[in-house]
Amino acid sequence: MYWVDGTNPEAMEASIAAIASADEDARAVGIEAHSTSVLPWLASREQNWLMIFDGADGGYEEVEAFTPAGKRGNILISTRNSDMQ
């Protein structure tokens, strides 16, 4: 499970970059601490994963920039933005 501070793009970048050093598998394969490295790595994983965007009130466009491609993982978004349904 990966928790992402969704309050703004900078916080999302920092949270996703932190996965590179916090996840044992990411460290083992040398993933760099940046979303451009972490997101493709997550998308390519064979295991299921859960990413929680907490407090993503800025809108779906902000969150979408930080979601991995693919069909393996699950994404949960908490928001007070009623436009995000």
Secondary structure, 3 states (H helix, E strand, C coil): CEEEECCCHHHHHHHHHHHHHHCHHHHHCCCCCCHHHHHHHHHHCCCCCEEEEECCCCCHHHHHCCCCCCCCCEEEECCCCCCCC
